[in-house]
């Protein structure tokens, strides 16, 4: 039986894809062959069973650190019970949680949803949806893990440190996992799934593309022409374009300040609270 001994649990849009890449490059680390297995999320893949999950780690052989990365593991507001399921199957698990400026994470999350077509609302409406806010309530999410996982087996990393002090941050993660911290991944100079590389669908195109007429037109239009049309109906995703009305942003910050203040007790002394608290 081969199971992971560590998990990258989130947060969504905080750099988990890049970290997954860096970790998988280390010769002493084995990462699941797919990112985001979401096995411990009951509404996702838990029903597939332990044999399916174990199969994701075929080939781990003598790797010291074996892991996977699923940001939905820190969405307790929508997917409860994840930490309890984790420790039932992996009692000695180590957990890595990447945290990003919570409002910037929300903006990026919104653009991600726009890019895949699941979000059509303007920001001033979408950000009243508590799902965006709760994913950025890092202390709330962390609290669920602290009920089941000892503090010394949880590592908190900010996305800003992973971006700005990448070499030392990745080395500290390697040390946490018990592998050679001096190894430098060849991919260390790049980031995966950068928001600026995505494109978002215009609201008008979003409204009509699922209609009967749009589907009929798509059937008789060559693939190349459809790709060109879709390109014309999208634009680059830019976080700066996600404008939150000042009064709504202040409400969001007011909700986040106690979270960030409580988080300080679990962060390195140099943690600045993103200027929020």
VMD Tcl script that draws the C-alpha trace (Angstrom):
set ca {
  {0.00 0.00 0.00}
  {1.41 3.37 -1.05}
  {-0.21 6.49 0.32}
  {1.02 10.08 0.57}
  {2.74 11.30 3.70}
  {2.09 14.97 2.95}
  {-0.59 17.12 1.32}
  {-0.62 20.60 -0.17}
  {-4.10 21.68 0.89}
  {-4.54 25.16 -0.64}
  {-5.45 27.93 -0.77}
  {-6.97 28.12 -4.24}
  {-5.18 30.62 -6.52}
  {-2.23 30.96 -4.14}
  {0.48 29.08 -6.01}
  {-0.33 25.42 -5.38}
  {0.25 24.52 -9.05}
  {3.73 26.06 -9.01}
  {4.61 24.35 -5.74}
  {3.31 21.03 -7.09}
  {5.71 21.49 -10.01}
  {8.70 22.37 -7.81}
  {8.05 19.47 -5.46}
  {7.65 16.98 -8.29}
  {11.06 17.97 -9.64}
  {12.85 16.85 -6.48}
  {14.42 13.36 -6.85}
  {13.36 12.41 -3.32}
  {9.75 13.55 -3.77}
  {6.91 11.81 -5.61}
  {3.77 13.75 -6.47}
  {0.48 12.15 -7.54}
  {0.31 11.75 -11.30}
  {-2.61 14.17 -11.44}
  {-2.93 17.45 -9.59}
  {-6.01 17.99 -7.46}
  {-7.23 14.42 -6.89}
  {-9.71 15.82 -4.34}
  {-10.01 12.34 -2.87}
  {-10.87 13.49 0.64}
  {-13.73 15.71 -0.61}
  {-16.85 13.63 -0.18}
  {-18.64 15.43 -3.03}
  {-15.73 14.82 -5.43}
  {-13.74 11.59 -5.52}
  {-14.07 9.98 -2.09}
  {-16.59 7.52 -3.50}
  {-13.91 6.10 -5.83}
  {-12.35 4.31 -2.90}
  {-8.89 3.81 -1.46}
  {-7.69 1.55 -4.27}
  {-8.25 4.37 -6.76}
  {-6.38 6.81 -4.53}
  {-3.46 4.45 -3.98}
  {-3.16 4.02 -7.74}
  {-2.24 7.69 -8.06}
  {1.02 6.93 -6.25}
  {2.13 3.92 -8.28}
  {5.80 4.44 -9.00}
  {6.64 6.23 -5.75}
  {9.03 3.39 -4.91}
  {11.60 4.63 -2.38}
  {10.64 8.32 -2.42}
  {11.07 9.94 0.99}
  {8.19 12.39 0.53}
  {5.01 11.34 -1.28}
  {2.28 13.89 -1.80}
  {-0.54 15.51 -3.72}
  {-2.07 18.99 -3.99}
  {-5.81 19.69 -3.75}
  {-6.86 23.28 -2.92}
  {-10.42 22.16 -2.21}
  {-9.11 20.59 0.99}
  {-9.28 24.10 2.53}
  {-12.86 24.92 1.57}
  {-14.53 23.68 4.74}
  {-17.53 25.93 4.17}
  {-18.46 23.90 1.09}
  {-16.65 20.60 1.67}
  {-16.75 19.76 5.40}
  {-15.01 16.86 7.11}
  {-11.85 16.78 4.98}
  {-9.21 16.89 7.80}
  {-10.99 14.12 9.71}
  {-11.02 11.87 6.63}
  {-7.37 12.65 5.97}
  {-6.07 11.61 9.40}
  {-8.26 8.52 9.43}
  {-6.34 7.25 6.41}
  {-3.01 9.09 6.84}
  {-2.58 9.57 10.62}
  {0.96 11.01 10.41}
  {0.27 13.35 7.51}
  {2.20 16.58 7.03}
  {0.25 19.54 5.69}
  {1.42 22.51 3.60}
  {-0.96 25.47 3.36}
  {-0.12 28.39 1.05}
  {-1.77 31.70 1.92}
  {-2.11 34.73 -0.34}
  {-3.31 38.28 0.35}
  {-6.93 37.32 0.95}
  {-8.57 39.99 -1.22}
  {-6.12 39.46 -4.08}
  {-6.83 35.75 -3.82}
  {-10.54 36.48 -4.12}
  {-9.95 38.58 -7.24}
  {-7.89 35.82 -8.83}
  {-10.48 33.21 -7.82}
  {-13.16 35.31 -9.49}
  {-11.13 35.60 -12.70}
  {-10.49 31.85 -12.66}
  {-14.23 31.22 -12.51}
  {-14.80 33.75 -15.28}
  {-12.17 32.04 -17.45}
  {-13.84 28.62 -17.14}
  {-17.31 30.05 -17.62}
  {-18.79 29.35 -14.19}
  {-18.99 33.01 -13.16}
  {-21.01 35.61 -15.08}
  {-21.84 38.07 -12.32}
  {-20.07 41.43 -12.01}
  {-17.65 41.74 -9.06}
  {-20.02 43.89 -7.01}
  {-22.52 41.03 -7.06}
  {-20.15 38.05 -7.03}
  {-18.23 39.21 -3.95}
  {-21.38 39.19 -1.88}
  {-21.22 35.42 -2.36}
  {-19.61 34.20 0.87}
  {-17.87 31.33 -0.92}
  {-15.17 33.71 -2.14}
  {-14.76 35.22 1.31}
  {-14.71 31.95 3.26}
  {-11.94 30.50 1.08}
  {-9.84 33.51 2.17}
  {-10.66 33.02 5.87}
  {-7.40 31.21 6.48}
  {-7.66 30.95 10.26}
  {-11.13 29.45 9.93}
  {-9.81 26.88 7.45}
  {-6.65 26.20 9.48}
  {-8.70 25.65 12.61}
  {-10.28 22.55 11.13}
  {-6.80 21.04 10.62}
  {-5.54 22.00 14.07}
  {-8.31 19.84 15.53}
  {-6.73 16.77 13.93}
  {-3.09 17.50 12.97}
  {-0.35 18.55 15.43}
  {0.91 22.10 14.84}
  {4.47 20.93 14.11}
  {3.20 18.94 11.14}
  {1.55 21.95 9.51}
  {3.62 24.41 7.48}
  {2.17 27.78 6.52}
  {3.72 29.58 3.56}
  {2.64 32.86 1.98}
  {2.27 33.07 -1.77}
  {4.21 36.32 -1.61}
  {7.22 34.53 -0.08}
  {6.95 31.79 -2.69}
  {6.98 34.49 -5.38}
  {9.56 36.92 -3.99}
  {11.89 34.65 -1.98}
  {11.40 31.48 -3.94}
  {14.75 29.77 -3.39}
  {14.74 30.03 0.41}
  {11.00 29.35 0.67}
  {11.17 26.18 -1.42}
  {14.25 25.06 0.54}
  {12.33 25.48 3.80}
  {9.49 23.35 2.40}
  {11.98 20.65 1.38}
  {13.41 20.70 4.93}
  {9.90 20.38 6.38}
  {9.39 17.27 4.25}
  {12.74 15.78 5.25}
  {14.33 15.86 1.79}
  {17.52 17.52 0.58}
  {16.92 21.29 0.91}
  {19.87 22.17 -1.31}
  {18.18 20.78 -4.43}
  {17.15 23.51 -6.88}
  {14.35 22.57 -9.31}
  {14.99 23.50 -12.94}
  {11.46 24.91 -13.02}
  {12.12 27.31 -10.16}
  {12.22 30.34 -12.45}
  {8.66 29.93 -13.66}
  {5.15 30.07 -12.23}
  {2.27 27.87 -13.35}
  {-1.31 28.97 -14.04}
  {-0.55 32.69 -13.76}
  {-3.78 34.68 -13.95}
  {-2.35 37.06 -16.54}
  {-2.02 34.12 -18.95}
  {-5.75 33.35 -18.77}
  {-8.59 34.85 -20.78}
  {-12.09 35.65 -19.60}
  {-15.28 35.39 -21.63}
  {-17.23 38.58 -22.26}
  {-20.61 38.61 -20.44}
  {-22.52 38.89 -23.74}
  {-20.76 35.86 -25.24}
  {-21.24 33.97 -21.99}
  {-25.01 34.54 -22.16}
  {-25.48 33.33 -25.74}
  {-22.94 30.54 -26.12}
  {-25.06 27.91 -24.37}
  {-28.22 28.73 -26.30}
  {-29.88 26.55 -28.93}
  {-28.91 28.86 -31.81}
  {-25.29 29.00 -30.65}
  {-25.12 25.20 -30.51}
  {-26.58 24.88 -34.02}
  {-24.09 27.39 -35.40}
  {-21.22 25.59 -33.67}
  {-22.16 22.31 -35.36}
  {-21.72 23.75 -38.85}
  {-18.73 25.97 -38.11}
  {-15.20 24.58 -38.65}
  {-13.17 24.07 -35.48}
  {-10.53 26.61 -36.49}
  {-13.20 29.27 -37.07}
  {-14.79 28.49 -33.69}
  {-11.43 28.95 -31.96}
  {-10.89 32.29 -33.69}
  {-14.40 33.42 -32.72}
  {-13.93 32.43 -29.11}
  {-10.58 34.24 -29.01}
  {-12.33 37.37 -30.24}
  {-15.01 36.97 -27.57}
  {-12.48 36.87 -24.74}
  {-9.90 39.19 -23.29}
  {-6.85 38.76 -21.04}
  {-7.64 38.19 -17.38}
  {-6.30 41.08 -15.34}
  {-6.65 41.26 -11.58}
  {-6.61 45.07 -11.78}
  {-9.84 44.93 -13.80}
  {-11.72 43.28 -10.93}
  {-13.01 46.43 -9.28}
  {-14.73 45.99 -5.92}
  {-16.83 48.96 -4.76}
  {-14.99 50.66 -1.85}
  {-17.81 50.09 0.65}
  {-17.97 46.39 -0.22}
  {-14.19 46.01 -0.04}
  {-14.22 47.63 3.40}
  {-16.89 45.14 4.52}
  {-14.70 42.30 3.25}
  {-11.62 43.68 5.03}
  {-13.60 44.15 8.24}
  {-14.58 40.48 8.12}
  {-10.99 39.43 7.44}
  {-9.15 41.51 10.06}
  {-9.92 39.21 13.02}
  {-8.91 36.22 10.87}
  {-5.54 37.74 9.95}
  {-4.91 38.91 13.51}
  {-5.50 35.39 14.84}
  {-3.31 33.95 12.11}
  {-0.27 35.89 13.36}
  {0.22 33.39 16.20}
  {0.94 30.68 13.63}
  {3.13 32.66 11.22}
  {6.79 33.63 11.23}
  {7.59 36.79 13.25}
  {8.14 38.78 10.05}
  {4.59 38.21 8.81}
  {3.10 41.64 8.04}
  {-0.56 40.58 7.87}
  {-0.69 41.87 4.29}
  {-1.31 45.29 5.84}
  {-4.80 44.16 6.87}
  {-4.29 43.51 10.58}
}
mol new
graphics top color blue
foreach p $ca { graphics top sphere $p radius 0.5 }
foreach p [lrange $ca 0 end-1] q [lrange $ca 1 end] { graphics top cylinder $p $q radius 0.2 }
display resetview
